[in-house]
Amino acid sequence: MNSRPDAPRDGVLVVVGSGIRLYREYLLAGAAREHPLWLFDSREPSWQTPYLAGSTLVDTSDPRALVDAATALAATRPVDGVLCYTEALVEPAAAIVDALGLPGMSREAVSVCRDKGRTRRRLAEAGVGQPRFAAVPSLDEAARAAEAIGYPVVLKPRGLAGSLGVVHVPGPADLARAYREATAPSYPGVPTYDAPVLVEEYADGPEISVDGLLADGVYRPLVLARKRVAMPPYFEEEGHLVDAADPLLTSPELLAFLTDVHRALGATGSLTHTELRLTAKGPRLIEVNARLGGGLIPLLGRLAGGVDPGRAGARAALGLPVDAAGPEPAGEGRAGGRVAAVHFSYPAEDCTVEAVRLPEEGAVPGLHHAAALAEPGDVLRLPPRGYISRYAYAICVADTVEECEESVALARAAVRLDHRPAPAFDPDAGPELAWSTAPPSPAPEGAAPDGTAPEGAAPDGIAPEGAAPEGAAPDGTAPEGAAPEGAAPGGTAADGTTPQAASAPEGPAPVAGAAPGGAVR
């Protein structure tokens, strides 16, 4: 346990895992503006240090170790709350909430959100609008479920995120291939289920995400993003656009739907990231994550003029009204526009990176920031051979949606990739993940001790361009279900125990909304 000599000995907000600097520093900086922070992590802090009152080295995948560490910390100073924005760690972090009686979402509610099958069943019981679905243990069961639901369907792994292994299936001829692809991605620590694949009715319509929270029985949206997906039949996220004046932010139908979803899941008191599609039959839930969104979505909300997401997350974790989180302080990165968007660049084919070339400052109107996500020698493969194989991103800010989209198009064209063919792919090895081989970013020098962005940091507290640290997902969260830092190979925690959320025995789930015998009502 380490504390800064000048840190006040008052209450602290525990942050479980800090994510990748390039994608998550702005959240840590915002939280530090609200309350003294104490980091629980499996690595000693480096770039995080200027934002911290102290830190504890602990296996963040082990709920018991986290509770023990929090109890020890509470003996020296009050622990006022827990904040976690890393998908693989949200359930272990919630164990601290339960054990110490802190504000925030219970471990049971977090577990329901983490398991997409439990999410679906809970919403079905509450009668909340969602695609028809079935959790299946085999290809044969998947075929029966798809016939009962009706094609097209979507197959997805039950315990992953980031659209890994998610496949659109237009008809029976594509099902066997899709089932193989849905079951192929795997990492140490992924929760395992007897029925590991969800077969879902395809929800046709634009996809959005909403970061917000249920408080006093009413859902309050903070950031609403319009999502762009690419590479069908897969669902790679190519970008997001946030308009601070988006009419959906005040849509009675959408807000009532989000309220019903969160009530049904017991997801109250913490910020969540909800993904849904707007269909001809109304909103249909895709998933709820018990954390702030990845993909730089909260940063887009801040740039578009919304609430500082780091402060908002901290206030929710402390049990304080989020309305009081306030806008971004003057001079700390607000770009002044009302619309912000990010574009993620993917290669046109599997390749080995030779160089990533970014536009020079001022070359693209409205370009706020661009960064490389791959380095020379990195191998990038497209689905189903690899996922999230991005080589750069560009963030643009403008006064209108049209202007922002124009800037994104120009920035997209200005980001260049020099490459050569990729090595031969070994199909027996499974999909390759771009972030699993990326080198770690060096810790910055001259970090400021007052919690502001260190000198030399890029605007908005995000790190200078560079690759993500080894083993980290490029959206700033660990891949859902991936082994958190400090976990031993094979998915066991450092003490040899099986991580929480592993193996939930159960048989195949019936198609929701189906009559006995599998006939859809």
C-alpha positions as CSV (number, residue, x, y, z in Angstrom):
1,M,0.0,0.0,0.0
2,N,1.5,3.3,-1.1
3,S,0.3,6.8,-0.4
4,R,1.6,10.2,-1.6
5,P,3.3,12.0,1.2
6,D,1.2,15.1,0.6
7,A,-2.1,13.2,0.3
8,P,-4.8,14.2,2.9
9,R,-5.8,11.5,5.2
10,D,-9.5,11.8,4.5
11,G,-11.9,9.6,2.6
12,V,-11.0,8.1,-0.8
13,L,-12.7,6.7,-3.8
14,V,-11.3,3.3,-4.7
15,V,-10.7,2.8,-8.5
16,V,-10.4,-0.9,-9.5
17,G,-8.1,-1.0,-12.6
18,S,-7.2,2.1,-14.5
19,G,-7.4,0.9,-18.2
20,I,-5.1,2.1,-21.0
21,R,-3.8,5.6,-20.7
22,L,-4.5,6.4,-24.4
23,Y,-8.2,5.6,-23.9
24,R,-9.0,6.1,-20.2
25,E,-6.8,8.8,-18.7
26,Y,-9.5,11.5,-19.1
27,L,-11.8,9.4,-16.9
28,L,-9.2,9.1,-14.2
29,A,-8.5,12.8,-14.4
30,G,-12.2,13.7,-14.1
31,A,-12.7,11.4,-11.1
32,A,-9.7,13.0,-9.4
33,R,-11.3,16.4,-9.8
34,E,-14.2,15.2,-7.7
35,H,-12.6,13.1,-4.9
36,P,-9.3,11.8,-3.7
37,L,-8.6,8.5,-5.6
38,W,-7.0,5.2,-4.4
39,L,-6.0,2.8,-7.1
40,F,-6.3,-1.0,-6.7
41,D,-4.4,-2.5,-9.6
42,S,-2.2,-5.5,-10.3
43,R,0.6,-3.3,-11.6
44,E,2.4,-0.5,-9.9
45,P,1.0,2.9,-11.1
46,S,3.0,5.0,-13.6
47,W,1.1,7.5,-15.6
48,Q,-1.8,7.3,-13.0
49,T,0.3,8.6,-10.1
50,P,-0.5,12.4,-10.4
51,Y,-4.2,11.6,-10.0
52,L,-3.9,9.4,-7.0
53,A,-3.8,9.8,-3.2
54,G,-2.3,6.3,-3.0
55,S,-2.4,2.8,-4.4
56,T,-2.5,-0.9,-3.5
57,L,-1.1,-3.7,-5.5
58,V,-3.7,-6.5,-5.6
59,D,-5.0,-9.2,-7.9
60,T,-7.9,-7.3,-9.3
61,S,-9.5,-10.5,-10.7
62,D,-9.9,-11.9,-7.1
63,P,-13.0,-10.6,-5.2
64,R,-11.7,-11.9,-1.9
65,A,-8.4,-10.2,-2.4
66,L,-10.1,-6.9,-3.3
67,V,-12.4,-7.0,-0.3
68,D,-9.4,-7.8,2.0
69,A,-7.5,-4.8,0.5
70,A,-10.5,-2.5,0.9
71,T,-10.9,-3.6,4.5
72,A,-7.3,-3.0,5.2
73,L,-7.5,0.5,3.6
74,A,-10.7,1.3,5.5
75,A,-8.7,0.8,8.7
76,T,-6.5,3.7,7.8
77,R,-9.0,6.1,6.1
78,P,-12.6,6.1,5.1
79,V,-13.5,4.3,1.9
80,D,-16.3,6.3,0.4
81,G,-17.0,4.4,-2.8
82,V,-15.8,2.2,-5.6
83,L,-15.4,3.1,-9.3
84,C,-14.6,0.6,-12.0
85,Y,-14.8,1.1,-15.8
86,T,-13.1,-2.1,-16.9
87,E,-15.5,-4.7,-18.1
88,A,-13.6,-7.7,-16.9
89,L,-13.3,-6.2,-13.4
90,V,-16.7,-4.8,-12.7
91,E,-18.0,-7.9,-10.9
92,P,-15.0,-8.4,-8.6
93,A,-15.1,-4.6,-7.8
94,A,-18.8,-5.0,-6.9
95,A,-17.8,-7.4,-4.1
96,I,-16.3,-4.4,-2.3
97,V,-19.6,-2.5,-2.6
98,D,-21.4,-5.4,-1.0
99,A,-18.8,-6.1,1.7
100,L,-18.4,-2.5,2.8
101,G,-22.0,-1.4,2.3
102,L,-21.0,1.3,-0.2
103,P,-23.1,3.2,-2.7
104,G,-23.4,1.6,-6.2
105,M,-24.7,-1.4,-8.0
106,S,-24.8,-4.7,-6.1
107,R,-22.7,-7.6,-7.2
108,E,-25.8,-9.6,-8.2
109,A,-27.0,-6.8,-10.5
110,V,-23.5,-6.5,-12.0
111,S,-23.5,-10.3,-12.5
112,V,-26.8,-10.1,-14.3
113,C,-25.4,-7.5,-16.7
114,R,-22.2,-9.4,-17.3
115,D,-24.0,-12.6,-18.3
116,K,-25.9,-11.8,-21.5
117,G,-28.1,-14.9,-21.0
118,R,-29.2,-13.8,-17.5
119,T,-29.8,-10.3,-18.9
120,R,-32.1,-11.7,-21.6
121,R,-34.0,-14.0,-19.1
122,R,-34.5,-11.2,-16.6
123,L,-35.9,-8.8,-19.2
124,A,-38.1,-11.5,-20.6
125,E,-39.6,-12.0,-17.2
126,A,-40.3,-8.3,-16.9
127,G,-41.8,-8.1,-20.4
128,V,-39.2,-5.5,-21.6
129,G,-38.8,-5.2,-25.4
130,Q,-35.9,-7.2,-26.7
131,P,-35.1,-9.7,-29.5
132,R,-36.4,-13.2,-29.1
133,F,-33.5,-15.4,-28.0
134,A,-32.3,-18.8,-26.8
135,A,-29.0,-19.9,-25.1
136,V,-27.8,-23.0,-26.7
137,P,-25.0,-25.6,-26.0
138,S,-24.6,-27.0,-29.5
139,L,-25.0,-26.4,-33.3
140,D,-28.0,-28.7,-33.3
141,E,-29.7,-26.7,-30.6
142,A,-28.7,-23.5,-32.4
143,A,-30.4,-24.8,-35.6
144,R,-33.6,-25.6,-33.7
145,A,-33.6,-22.2,-32.0
146,A,-33.0,-20.3,-35.2
147,E,-35.9,-22.1,-36.9
148,A,-38.2,-21.3,-34.0
149,I,-37.1,-17.6,-33.9
150,G,-37.0,-17.2,-37.7
151,Y,-34.1,-16.1,-39.9
152,P,-32.2,-13.8,-40.0
153,V,-30.7,-14.3,-36.6
154,V,-27.6,-13.2,-34.8
155,L,-25.2,-15.6,-33.0
156,K,-23.0,-14.2,-30.2
157,P,-20.8,-15.5,-27.4
158,R,-22.6,-15.2,-24.1
159,G,-19.6,-13.9,-22.1
160,L,-17.6,-11.6,-24.5
161,A,-17.9,-7.9,-25.6
162,G,-16.6,-5.6,-28.3
163,S,-18.7,-7.5,-30.9
164,L,-16.2,-10.4,-30.8
165,G,-17.7,-13.5,-32.3
166,V,-21.0,-11.8,-33.1
167,V,-22.3,-12.9,-36.5
168,H,-25.3,-12.1,-38.6
169,V,-26.9,-15.3,-40.0
170,P,-29.2,-14.7,-43.0
171,G,-30.3,-18.3,-43.4
172,P,-29.7,-22.0,-42.5
173,A,-26.8,-22.4,-45.0
174,D,-24.7,-20.0,-43.0
175,L,-25.5,-21.3,-39.5
176,A,-22.7,-23.9,-39.1
177,R,-20.0,-21.4,-40.1
178,A,-21.5,-18.7,-37.8
179,Y,-21.6,-21.2,-34.9
180,R,-17.9,-22.0,-35.3
181,E,-17.1,-18.3,-35.4
182,A,-19.2,-17.5,-32.4
183,T,-17.4,-20.2,-30.3
184,A,-13.9,-19.5,-31.6
185,P,-12.8,-16.4,-29.6
186,S,-11.5,-17.2,-26.2
187,Y,-9.2,-15.9,-23.5
188,P,-8.0,-17.0,-20.1
189,G,-10.6,-16.1,-17.6
190,V,-13.6,-16.0,-19.9
191,P,-16.8,-17.1,-18.0
192,T,-17.8,-20.5,-19.3
193,Y,-21.4,-21.7,-19.6
194,D,-23.1,-25.0,-20.5
195,A,-25.0,-23.0,-23.1
196,P,-22.3,-20.6,-24.3
197,V,-23.9,-19.2,-27.4
198,L,-27.0,-16.9,-27.7
199,V,-29.2,-17.2,-30.8
200,E,-31.1,-13.9,-31.2
201,E,-33.7,-12.5,-33.5
202,Y,-32.0,-9.9,-35.7
203,A,-33.0,-6.4,-34.6
204,D,-33.1,-4.3,-37.8
205,G,-32.5,-0.6,-37.3
206,P,-29.9,2.1,-36.4
207,E,-27.7,1.2,-33.3
208,I,-27.2,3.6,-30.5
209,S,-25.6,3.5,-27.1
210,V,-26.5,5.5,-24.0
211,D,-24.3,6.1,-20.9
212,G,-26.4,7.1,-17.9
213,L,-27.9,5.9,-14.7
214,L,-31.1,5.0,-12.9
215,A,-31.6,7.3,-9.9
216,D,-34.7,7.7,-7.8
217,G,-36.5,5.4,-10.1
218,V,-35.9,7.5,-13.2
219,Y,-33.3,6.9,-15.9
220,R,-31.1,9.9,-16.8
221,P,-29.0,9.8,-20.0
222,L,-25.6,11.6,-20.0
223,V,-24.1,10.6,-23.4
224,L,-26.0,9.2,-26.4
225,A,-23.9,8.0,-29.3
226,R,-24.9,6.9,-32.8
227,K,-22.8,3.9,-33.8
228,R,-21.4,3.0,-37.1
229,V,-20.7,-0.8,-37.7
230,A,-18.9,-2.4,-40.6
231,M,-17.7,-5.6,-42.1
232,P,-20.9,-7.6,-42.4
233,P,-21.8,-10.3,-41.5
234,Y,-19.7,-9.1,-38.5
235,F,-20.3,-6.1,-36.3
236,E,-17.0,-4.3,-36.0
237,E,-17.5,-0.8,-34.5
238,E,-16.1,1.7,-37.0
239,G,-17.1,4.9,-35.1
240,H,-19.5,6.8,-32.9
241,L,-21.1,10.3,-33.2
242,V,-22.4,12.3,-30.2
243,D,-24.7,15.3,-30.7
244,A,-25.4,17.2,-27.5
245,A,-28.8,18.2,-28.9
246,D,-29.8,14.8,-30.1
247,P,-33.6,14.6,-29.9
248,L,-33.4,11.1,-28.6
249,L,-32.0,12.4,-25.3
250,T,-35.5,13.7,-24.5
251,S,-37.5,10.9,-26.2
252,P,-40.3,9.8,-23.8
253,E,-40.4,6.4,-25.5
254,L,-36.6,5.8,-25.2
255,L,-36.3,7.1,-21.6
256,A,-39.3,4.9,-20.5
257,F,-37.6,1.9,-22.2
258,L,-34.3,2.6,-20.5
259,T,-36.0,3.0,-17.1
260,D,-37.8,-0.3,-17.6
261,V,-34.6,-2.1,-18.6
262,H,-32.6,-0.8,-15.6
263,R,-35.4,-1.5,-13.1
264,A,-35.7,-5.1,-14.4
265,L,-32.0,-5.7,-14.0
266,G,-31.7,-3.9,-10.7
267,A,-29.1,-1.7,-12.3
268,T,-29.4,1.3,-10.1
269,G,-27.0,3.7,-8.5
270,S,-24.1,3.3,-11.0
271,L,-23.4,4.6,-14.5
272,T,-24.1,2.0,-17.2
273,H,-23.5,1.7,-20.9
274,T,-26.6,0.4,-22.7
275,E,-26.6,-0.6,-26.4
276,L,-29.8,-0.9,-28.3
277,R,-31.3,-0.8,-31.8
278,L,-34.2,1.4,-32.9
279,T,-36.5,-0.9,-34.8
280,A,-39.9,-0.4,-36.5
281,K,-41.4,-2.1,-33.4
282,G,-39.6,0.3,-31.0
283,P,-36.3,0.1,-29.1
284,R,-34.8,-3.3,-28.7
285,L,-32.1,-4.0,-26.1
286,I,-28.7,-5.4,-27.3
287,E,-26.9,-5.3,-23.9
288,V,-26.2,-3.4,-20.7
289,N,-22.7,-3.0,-19.3
290,A,-22.2,-2.1,-15.6
291,R,-19.7,0.6,-16.4
292,L,-19.0,3.6,-18.6
293,G,-18.7,3.0,-22.3
294,G,-15.5,2.2,-24.2
295,G,-14.5,3.3,-27.7
296,L,-13.9,6.9,-26.4
297,I,-17.7,7.5,-26.3
298,P,-17.6,9.3,-22.9
299,L,-14.9,11.5,-24.2
300,L,-17.1,12.4,-27.2
301,G,-19.8,13.3,-24.7
302,R,-17.5,15.7,-22.9
303,L,-16.3,17.3,-26.2
304,A,-19.8,17.8,-27.4
305,G,-20.5,19.9,-24.2
306,G,-21.9,17.3,-21.8
307,V,-21.2,16.4,-18.3
308,D,-17.6,15.4,-17.5
309,P,-17.9,11.6,-17.5
310,G,-15.1,11.0,-15.0
311,R,-16.6,13.3,-12.4
312,A,-20.1,11.9,-13.1
313,G,-18.8,8.3,-12.6
314,A,-17.1,9.4,-9.4
315,R,-20.2,11.1,-8.0
316,A,-22.4,8.1,-8.8
317,A,-19.9,5.9,-7.1
318,L,-20.0,8.2,-4.0
319,G,-23.8,8.2,-4.0
320,L,-24.0,11.9,-4.9
321,P,-26.3,13.5,-7.4
322,V,-24.8,13.3,-10.9
323,D,-26.5,16.6,-11.9
324,A,-23.9,18.4,-9.8
325,A,-21.0,16.9,-11.7
326,G,-20.9,20.0,-13.8
327,P,-19.4,20.7,-17.2
328,E,-15.7,20.4,-18.0
329,P,-13.6,23.1,-16.3
330,A,-12.4,25.9,-18.6
331,G,-9.1,25.3,-20.2
332,E,-9.2,21.5,-19.7
333,G,-9.9,20.3,-23.2
334,R,-13.4,21.4,-24.1
335,A,-13.4,22.0,-27.8
336,G,-16.5,24.1,-27.8
337,G,-18.5,22.3,-30.4
338,R,-21.9,20.5,-30.0
339,V,-21.1,17.5,-32.0
340,A,-18.1,15.1,-31.7
341,A,-17.3,11.9,-33.5
342,V,-14.6,9.2,-33.6
343,H,-13.5,7.1,-36.6
344,F,-11.5,3.9,-36.2
345,S,-9.4,2.9,-39.1
346,Y,-9.2,-0.7,-40.2
347,P,-7.0,-2.2,-42.9
348,A,-8.7,-3.4,-46.1
349,E,-7.2,-6.8,-45.7
350,D,-5.1,-8.8,-43.3
351,C,-1.7,-7.2,-43.2
352,T,1.6,-6.5,-41.3
353,V,1.9,-2.8,-40.4
354,E,4.9,-0.9,-41.7
355,A,3.9,2.6,-40.7
356,V,0.8,4.6,-39.7
357,R,0.7,8.1,-41.1
358,L,-1.4,10.7,-39.4
359,P,-2.6,14.1,-40.7
360,E,-0.5,17.1,-39.6
361,E,-2.0,19.6,-37.2
362,G,-4.4,21.9,-39.0
363,A,-4.5,19.8,-42.1
364,V,-8.1,18.7,-41.5
365,P,-10.8,21.2,-40.5
366,G,-12.4,20.1,-37.2
367,L,-9.9,17.4,-36.4
368,H,-9.4,17.4,-32.6
369,H,-7.0,14.6,-32.2
370,A,-5.6,11.6,-34.1
371,A,-3.5,8.7,-32.7
372,A,-1.9,5.5,-34.0
373,L,-3.1,2.2,-32.5
374,A,-0.6,-0.1,-34.2
375,E,3.2,-0.1,-34.6
376,P,5.5,-1.5,-37.3
377,G,5.5,-5.2,-37.2
378,D,2.0,-5.6,-35.8
379,V,-0.2,-8.1,-37.6
380,L,-3.8,-7.0,-38.2
381,R,-6.4,-9.5,-39.2
382,L,-10.1,-8.9,-40.1
383,P,-13.0,-11.0,-38.8
384,P,-13.3,-13.9,-38.3
385,R,-9.5,-14.3,-38.2
386,G,-9.1,-11.3,-35.9
387,Y,-11.1,-8.6,-34.2
388,I,-10.8,-4.9,-33.3
389,S,-7.7,-4.7,-35.6
390,R,-7.6,-0.9,-35.7
391,Y,-4.5,1.0,-36.7
392,A,-5.6,4.5,-35.9
393,Y,-8.4,6.7,-34.7
394,A,-9.4,10.3,-35.4
395,I,-11.7,12.5,-33.3
396,C,-13.5,15.5,-34.9
397,V,-15.6,18.2,-33.4
398,A,-18.0,20.6,-35.1
399,D,-21.1,22.8,-34.6
400,T,-23.4,20.5,-36.6
401,V,-23.8,16.9,-37.5
402,E,-23.2,17.6,-41.1
403,E,-20.0,19.5,-40.5
404,C,-18.7,16.8,-38.1
405,E,-19.4,14.1,-40.6
406,E,-17.5,16.0,-43.3
407,S,-14.5,16.4,-41.0
408,V,-14.6,12.7,-40.2
409,A,-14.6,11.8,-43.9
410,L,-11.6,14.1,-44.5
411,A,-9.7,12.8,-41.4
412,R,-10.4,9.2,-42.5
413,A,-8.9,9.8,-45.9
414,A,-5.9,11.6,-44.3
415,V,-4.9,8.6,-42.1
416,R,-2.7,6.3,-44.1
417,L,-1.4,2.8,-43.5
418,D,1.8,1.4,-45.1
419,H,1.7,-2.4,-44.9
420,R,2.8,-5.7,-46.4
421,P,1.0,-9.0,-46.6
422,A,0.3,-10.8,-43.3
423,P,1.9,-14.1,-42.5
424,A,-0.2,-17.2,-43.3
425,F,-3.1,-17.6,-40.8
426,D,-3.2,-20.8,-38.7
427,P,-6.9,-21.6,-38.4
428,D,-6.2,-24.1,-35.6
429,A,-4.9,-21.2,-33.5
430,G,-8.1,-19.3,-33.3
431,P,-8.8,-15.6,-34.0
432,E,-5.9,-13.2,-33.4
433,L,-6.5,-10.1,-31.3
434,A,-4.6,-7.0,-32.3
435,W,-4.1,-5.7,-28.7
436,S,-2.5,-9.0,-27.4
437,T,0.8,-8.2,-29.0
438,A,0.9,-4.4,-28.8
439,P,3.9,-3.0,-26.8
440,P,3.4,-1.1,-23.6
441,S,3.3,2.7,-23.7
442,P,6.1,4.3,-21.7
443,A,5.2,6.2,-18.6
444,P,5.3,10.0,-19.0
445,E,8.0,12.1,-17.5
446,G,7.3,15.2,-15.5
447,A,3.9,14.2,-14.4
448,A,2.1,17.1,-12.6
449,P,1.4,16.5,-8.9
450,D,-2.0,18.3,-8.9
451,G,-4.0,15.8,-10.8
452,T,-4.0,17.7,-14.1
453,A,-2.8,16.1,-17.3
454,P,1.0,15.7,-17.3
455,E,3.0,18.1,-19.4
456,G,3.1,16.8,-23.0
457,A,-0.2,14.9,-22.8
458,A,-2.5,15.3,-25.7
459,P,-5.6,17.5,-25.4
460,D,-8.3,16.2,-23.0
461,G,-6.0,14.3,-20.8
462,I,-5.4,11.5,-23.3
463,A,-2.0,10.2,-23.8
464,P,0.3,11.2,-26.7
465,E,-0.2,8.8,-29.6
466,G,1.1,5.4,-29.1
467,A,0.0,1.8,-28.9
468,A,-2.0,0.2,-26.2
469,P,-0.2,-1.7,-23.4
470,E,0.3,-5.4,-23.8
471,G,-2.8,-7.5,-23.1
472,A,-5.2,-4.6,-23.2
473,A,-8.1,-4.0,-25.5
474,P,-7.8,-0.9,-27.6
475,D,-11.0,0.6,-26.4
476,G,-9.6,1.1,-23.0
477,T,-11.2,-1.8,-21.3
478,A,-9.9,-5.3,-20.9
479,P,-11.7,-7.6,-23.4
480,E,-14.8,-8.8,-21.7
481,G,-14.0,-12.0,-19.9
482,A,-10.3,-11.7,-20.6
483,A,-7.9,-12.6,-17.9
484,P,-7.3,-9.4,-15.8
485,E,-3.8,-8.3,-15.0
486,G,-2.4,-10.6,-12.4
487,A,-4.5,-13.6,-13.3
488,A,-2.7,-16.8,-13.9
489,P,-2.9,-18.6,-17.3
490,G,-5.9,-20.8,-17.8
491,G,-8.3,-18.4,-16.2
492,T,-7.4,-19.1,-12.5
493,A,-6.6,-16.3,-10.1
494,A,-3.2,-15.8,-8.7
495,D,-4.1,-18.0,-5.7
496,G,-5.2,-20.8,-7.9
497,T,-9.0,-20.3,-7.4
498,T,-11.4,-20.0,-10.3
499,P,-12.5,-16.4,-11.0
500,Q,-16.0,-15.4,-10.0
501,A,-18.5,-15.8,-12.8
502,A,-16.9,-18.9,-14.2
503,S,-19.0,-21.9,-15.1
504,A,-22.7,-21.6,-14.6
505,P,-24.2,-25.1,-15.1
506,E,-27.5,-25.1,-17.0
507,G,-29.2,-26.7,-19.9
508,P,-30.3,-25.1,-23.1
509,A,-32.7,-22.2,-22.6
510,P,-36.0,-22.3,-24.4
511,V,-36.7,-19.6,-27.0
512,A,-38.1,-16.6,-25.2
513,G,-41.6,-15.9,-26.4
514,A,-42.0,-19.5,-27.8
515,A,-44.8,-21.8,-27.0
516,P,-44.2,-25.4,-25.8
517,G,-42.6,-27.4,-28.6
518,G,-40.6,-24.4,-29.9
519,A,-43.4,-22.8,-32.0
520,V,-43.2,-19.1,-31.8
521,R,-46.3,-17.4,-30.6
